[in-house]
Amino acid sequence: MLSFVELTDAAILRELGRRLEAHRLERNLTQIELGDLAGLGRSTIQKIEGGGSVQTASLVKVLRALDLLTAVDAAIPDRVVLPVMELDRIRRTRRRARHRSTEGGAQQPSEETWTWGDES
């Protein structure tokens, strides 16, 4: 499988276009038919398949028409949690309560003797 990491932006666009064309052909669709399904013109489909730059909305329409949006969801997860980030989160988790403070300083114990309040 081809790694996009090593490719230039132009090469990535060409590869995406090639893959989308292959999906279109697997579904036995012409460029015009795919354009109709996606609500786009044939020239936009040609541009995408040729590795040209198009609006993101056009790409999403083509992905939806080819039923490939789940692939985008898998490729770009909602949230990425790196192991080192998870370790930092665990380290920051509170493990005990702190003394309550007043005006930024630590609360000092009272000098008075504590009572129940019913001694009188």
N, C-alpha and C positions, 0 to 999 in steps of 0.2 A: 504494500500500500504506500502511496506517495505521501511524503511528509510535507505539509505546507510550510513548516518552520524554515526550511532551507530555500524556499522559492521567493522570487521577487513578487511585488504586488501584481504586476502585469501577468506573470506566469500563473499566479493563483487565480486570477480572473479567467484566464484561458482554460485552466483545469476545471473550474466550476462550470464554465460554459460547456465544456466537453461532457462533463458528467450529467448536466441537465439535458443536453441533447440525447445522450444515451437513454435516460429515463423517458424522454418523450418518445423515442423510437421503440422502446420496449412496450409502450402503451399504444403503439401503432397510430400516433397522431402526427399530422402535418404541422408545420409551423403556424399555418393559418388557423387550424383547429385548436391548437394550444393557445394561440392568441385570443380566440373567441372565448375559450373556457376561462382565461385569466382576465379578460376585458382589456386586452392590449392589442396593438397592431403587430403585424408580421415583422415589421422592421425592428421593433423592440425585441422580439424573440430572436431575430437574427443577431442583433447586437449582443444580447446576453450570451447566446451560444458561441459567438465569435470572440468572447472574452472582453467585450467592450464595457465601459462604465455606464451604469444605468441608475435610476433612482432606486432607493431601497424599497419603496412601495411596489415598484414593478417586480423586483426580485421576489418579494413576499407573495405577490399575486401568482407568479409562476410556480413557486413552491407549493402554494395552496392548491393550484390546479393540478399539480402532479402528485398531490397528497404526500408531500415531503416535509411538512412543518414539524412533525415529531422529530425528524432528524436535526432540525435547528434547535429544538428544545434540548435534545441530548448533547449537541455540540456546544451550546452556550448555556450552562446551568444557571439557575436563579442565583445561587450563592456558591462560591468556592471557599472551602475550608481547608487551609493548608495545615499539616500536622503541627508546625511550629506555632501557628496562630491558636490552635486548640490548646497547646501546652500553656501559652501565655494566659488564655482565658481561665484555665484550671488554676493556675498560680494566683490569679487575681480574685478567685472566689473566696469570700469571707468564711473564715472557719471559727470565729468567736466574736462576741460582742465587744464593743469598745465602751470605755467610760463616757458618760454623757458630759458634755462640756458646756460652759457658759461663757459667752463672748470670746470664744477661741481658746480659752485656757481649760485645763483639766479641772473638773469639779473637785473641790476640797471636801473631805469629810467634815460633818458638822461637829462642833465642840459640845453641843448639848447632848444630854443623856436621853435616849429614846424612851418614850412611854406609850402606853396604850391610849391614854387620853381620858380614862374613866377613874383616875385616882382621886379626884376631888370629892 
